Amino acid sequence: MIDGRELAIDLARPADLALELDFAGPQPRHFGAPRAASRPLEVPGFRGSVAAGASCNCEVLTLIPHCNGTHTESAGHLTHERLDAWRVVPAGLVPAVLLSVTPEPPGAEGTEPAPQPADRLITRAAIERAWPRELPFAPRAVVIRTLPNTPDKRARDYTGTTPPYLSREAAAALVMREVLHLVVDVPSIDREHDEGRLTAHRLFFGLPRGAAHLAAAARPAATVTELAFIPGQLADGAYLLELQVPALSGDAVPSRPLLYPLAGRAA
């Protein structure tokens, strides 16, 4: 029951929005970060590889959540005080809407610092155009799929590029709609190199310009999930969202967003 309406979903058939992180193959990567890696644990008398003669496999994983795949972050990304992302992620299902938008050249909307002419923005106007006229509930989460939605997004190296990002107006519009959880298929909701402004992050977390203390965040329960991948066969519209994350400390953790179609909608 959401907003006074009964909704039916099939819990066995979610759509997985997480990028696979293949330690031995092509990987998504951002901001010049090294590849995520795995290696067998080695301690005196044991090397964690069955192929090397051990009784079992035991791997050491090295990754940077912000740069090596789908991840969910909290307001702690911008504050002195720690705020573990997994403690903020909501338990259970969240009413959500999936929107497909085409990033646009800078124009009536912008951010800080001012976008460059070649930049492409996820704008408030594009979000409003894509927003369905009727929904069965007020969404608390928004999933944004950027177009074109090509398969190479699954293992794209964004280093040295300027992927699309949110305009200031787009971030403010989501806050006005009381959206608490945002899922995007780009590496960051802000420009890769933005002089440390993080304008969209600050607006979404309710953190004033220059503030660096968690107490100043008006929306500490908000989360941002980046570097997701939204399969093309999913139709825009209403869903229920589940954010699966491990109980690892840190302002960002690897995550697995799942979208559940409402009864009668194709997955």
C-alpha positions as CSV (number, residue, x, y, z in Angstrom):
1,M,0.0,0.0,0.0
2,I,1.5,3.3,-1.1
3,D,-0.3,6.6,-1.0
4,G,-3.5,4.8,-0.2
5,R,-3.2,2.5,-3.3
6,E,-2.6,-1.2,-3.4
7,L,0.2,-2.1,-5.8
8,A,1.2,-5.6,-7.1
9,I,4.8,-6.5,-8.1
10,D,6.7,-9.8,-8.7
11,L,9.6,-9.9,-6.3
12,A,11.2,-12.6,-8.3
13,R,11.6,-10.5,-11.5
14,P,13.4,-7.2,-10.8
15,A,15.4,-5.4,-13.4
16,D,19.0,-5.1,-12.2
17,L,20.6,-1.6,-12.8
18,A,24.1,-2.5,-11.4
19,L,27.1,-2.6,-13.7
20,E,28.9,-5.9,-13.5
21,L,32.4,-5.3,-12.2
22,D,34.6,-7.9,-13.9
23,F,38.0,-7.9,-12.3
24,A,39.5,-9.8,-15.3
25,G,37.7,-8.0,-18.1
26,P,36.6,-4.6,-19.3
27,Q,35.4,-2.3,-16.5
28,P,33.7,1.1,-16.1
29,R,36.1,3.7,-14.8
30,H,36.1,7.4,-13.9
31,F,38.3,10.2,-12.8
32,G,41.6,8.5,-13.8
33,A,41.1,5.9,-11.0
34,P,43.1,2.6,-11.3
35,R,41.2,-0.5,-12.3
36,A,39.4,-2.5,-9.6
37,A,41.5,-5.6,-9.0
38,S,41.5,-8.9,-7.2
39,R,44.3,-11.2,-6.1
40,P,44.6,-14.3,-3.9
41,L,45.2,-13.7,-0.3
42,E,48.8,-14.7,0.7
43,V,49.8,-15.4,4.2
44,P,52.5,-17.7,5.6
45,G,51.6,-21.3,4.6
46,F,48.6,-20.3,2.5
47,R,47.8,-18.8,-0.9
48,G,44.1,-18.4,-1.6
49,S,43.9,-20.0,-5.0
50,V,42.7,-23.5,-5.8
51,A,44.4,-23.2,-9.1
52,A,47.7,-22.7,-7.2
53,G,47.1,-25.8,-5.1
54,A,45.2,-24.3,-2.1
55,S,42.1,-25.9,-0.6
56,C,39.9,-22.9,-1.3
57,N,39.8,-19.6,-3.0
58,C,40.2,-16.4,-0.9
59,E,40.6,-13.1,-2.7
60,V,41.6,-9.6,-1.7
61,L,39.5,-7.1,-3.6
62,T,40.7,-3.5,-4.3
63,L,38.3,-0.9,-5.7
64,I,37.3,2.7,-5.4
65,P,33.5,2.8,-5.0
66,H,33.1,6.3,-6.4
67,C,35.0,5.4,-9.6
68,N,34.8,1.6,-10.2
69,G,31.2,0.8,-10.9
70,T,27.7,1.4,-9.6
71,H,27.7,3.0,-6.2
72,T,25.5,4.8,-3.7
73,E,26.7,7.8,-1.8
74,S,25.5,10.0,1.1
75,A,25.9,13.6,2.2
76,G,29.0,12.4,4.0
77,H,30.7,12.7,0.6
78,L,31.0,16.4,1.3
79,T,31.3,16.7,5.1
80,H,34.0,16.4,7.8
81,E,31.8,14.1,9.8
82,R,31.4,10.5,8.5
83,L,28.0,9.4,7.3
84,D,28.1,5.8,6.2
85,A,26.0,5.5,3.0
86,W,24.6,2.1,4.0
87,R,23.0,3.6,7.1
88,V,21.1,6.1,5.0
89,V,19.9,3.7,2.3
90,P,16.2,3.0,2.9
91,A,15.1,-0.6,3.8
92,G,12.5,-2.1,1.5
93,L,10.9,-0.7,-1.6
94,V,10.7,3.0,-2.6
95,P,8.1,4.4,-5.0
96,A,10.1,5.5,-8.1
97,V,9.8,6.9,-11.6
98,L,12.1,6.1,-14.5
99,L,12.7,8.9,-17.0
100,S,14.6,8.9,-20.3
101,V,16.3,12.2,-21.1
102,T,18.5,13.5,-23.8
103,P,21.3,15.8,-22.4
104,E,21.2,19.3,-23.9
105,P,23.8,21.9,-24.7
106,P,24.2,24.8,-22.1
107,G,21.6,27.5,-22.6
108,A,18.9,28.7,-20.3
109,E,20.1,26.3,-17.5
110,G,23.6,26.1,-16.0
111,T,25.6,25.4,-12.9
112,E,28.8,26.6,-11.1
113,P,31.2,27.0,-12.6
114,A,29.6,27.9,-15.9
115,P,29.4,25.0,-18.3
116,Q,31.7,24.9,-21.3
117,P,30.1,25.1,-24.8
118,A,30.7,21.4,-25.5
119,D,29.2,20.2,-22.2
120,R,25.8,18.4,-22.2
121,L,23.4,18.9,-19.3
122,I,20.6,16.9,-17.8
123,T,18.2,19.8,-17.5
124,R,15.1,20.6,-15.6
125,A,13.3,21.1,-18.9
126,A,14.2,17.6,-20.1
127,I,13.1,16.1,-16.8
128,E,9.8,17.9,-16.9
129,R,9.2,16.8,-20.5
130,A,9.8,13.2,-19.5
131,W,7.8,13.3,-16.3
132,P,4.6,11.2,-16.8
133,R,1.3,13.0,-16.6
134,E,-0.1,10.4,-14.3
135,L,1.6,8.3,-11.6
136,P,0.0,6.0,-9.0
137,F,2.1,7.7,-6.2
138,A,4.3,10.6,-5.4
139,P,7.8,9.2,-6.3
140,R,10.5,9.3,-3.6
141,A,13.1,8.1,-6.1
142,V,13.9,9.1,-9.6
143,V,15.9,6.9,-12.1
144,I,17.4,8.9,-15.0
145,R,18.4,7.1,-18.2
146,T,20.4,9.3,-20.6
147,L,20.0,8.9,-24.4
148,P,21.5,7.5,-26.5
149,N,21.6,4.4,-24.2
150,T,24.4,2.4,-25.8
151,P,25.7,-0.9,-24.5
152,D,29.3,0.4,-24.2
153,K,28.1,2.3,-21.1
154,R,28.6,-1.1,-19.3
155,A,32.4,-0.8,-19.4
156,R,33.1,2.8,-20.5
157,D,36.3,4.5,-19.4
158,Y,35.2,8.1,-18.8
159,T,38.6,9.4,-17.9
160,G,39.6,12.5,-19.7
161,T,36.0,13.1,-21.0
162,T,33.1,15.3,-19.8
163,P,30.1,13.1,-19.4
164,P,26.6,14.7,-19.0
165,Y,25.7,16.1,-15.6
166,L,22.8,17.8,-13.9
167,S,22.1,21.5,-14.3
168,R,21.6,23.5,-11.1
169,E,17.9,23.8,-12.1
170,A,17.5,20.1,-12.5
171,A,18.9,19.3,-9.1
172,A,16.7,22.0,-7.5
173,A,13.6,20.7,-9.3
174,L,14.1,17.2,-7.9
175,V,14.4,18.7,-4.4
176,M,11.2,20.6,-5.0
177,R,9.5,17.4,-5.9
178,E,10.7,15.9,-2.6
179,V,12.8,13.2,-4.3
180,L,15.1,11.7,-1.8
181,H,16.9,9.0,-3.9
182,L,18.4,9.6,-7.3
183,V,19.8,7.0,-9.6
184,V,21.7,8.0,-12.7
185,D,23.7,6.2,-15.5
186,V,26.5,8.8,-15.6
187,P,29.6,8.8,-13.4
188,S,28.6,11.9,-11.4
189,I,25.7,14.3,-11.1
190,D,28.4,17.1,-11.3
191,R,31.0,17.9,-13.9
192,E,34.1,15.8,-13.7
193,H,36.3,18.9,-13.1
194,D,34.2,21.6,-11.5
195,E,36.7,23.5,-9.3
196,G,35.4,21.5,-6.3
197,R,32.0,23.2,-6.4
198,L,29.8,20.0,-6.6
199,T,26.8,22.2,-7.1
200,A,24.2,19.4,-7.9
201,H,25.4,17.3,-5.0
202,R,25.1,20.2,-2.6
203,L,21.6,21.1,-3.8
204,F,20.4,17.5,-3.6
205,F,21.8,17.0,-0.1
206,G,20.7,20.4,1.0
207,L,24.2,21.5,1.9
208,P,24.9,25.2,1.5
209,R,27.8,26.5,-0.6
210,G,31.1,26.2,1.4
211,A,29.5,24.2,4.2
212,A,31.4,21.1,5.3
213,H,29.6,20.0,8.4
214,L,26.9,17.3,8.4
215,A,24.6,19.4,10.7
216,A,24.3,21.9,7.9
217,A,22.8,19.4,5.5
218,A,19.0,19.9,5.2
219,R,18.5,16.5,3.5
220,P,20.9,14.0,5.3
221,A,18.6,11.1,4.4
222,A,19.1,11.6,0.6
223,T,21.2,9.3,-1.5
224,V,22.7,9.5,-5.0
225,T,23.5,6.4,-7.0
226,E,25.8,6.9,-9.9
227,L,27.2,4.7,-12.8
228,A,24.1,2.6,-13.0
229,F,22.9,1.1,-16.3
230,I,19.2,1.1,-17.2
231,P,18.3,-1.6,-19.8
232,G,16.7,-0.2,-22.9
233,Q,13.7,-2.5,-22.7
234,L,12.4,-0.9,-19.5
235,A,9.6,1.5,-20.3
236,D,9.5,5.0,-18.6
237,G,7.1,5.3,-15.8
238,A,6.3,4.0,-12.3
239,Y,8.3,1.3,-10.5
240,L,9.4,0.3,-7.0
241,L,13.1,0.7,-6.3
242,E,15.2,-1.3,-3.9
243,L,18.8,-0.2,-3.2
244,Q,20.9,-3.2,-2.1
245,V,24.2,-2.2,-0.4
246,P,26.7,-4.0,1.8
247,A,27.2,-2.8,5.4
248,L,30.6,-1.3,4.7
249,S,31.6,2.0,6.3
250,G,32.2,5.0,4.0
251,D,30.5,7.8,2.2
252,A,30.0,5.6,-0.8
253,V,29.5,1.8,-1.2
254,P,29.1,-0.5,-4.2
255,S,25.4,-0.9,-4.8
256,R,22.8,-2.9,-6.7
257,P,19.7,-0.9,-7.6
258,L,16.7,-3.1,-8.5
259,L,13.6,-1.9,-10.2
260,Y,10.3,-3.8,-9.8
261,P,7.7,-3.2,-12.5
262,L,4.1,-2.7,-11.3
263,A,1.7,-5.5,-12.2
264,G,0.7,-5.2,-15.9
265,R,4.0,-3.5,-16.9
266,A,6.6,-5.3,-19.0
267,A,10.1,-5.7,-17.6
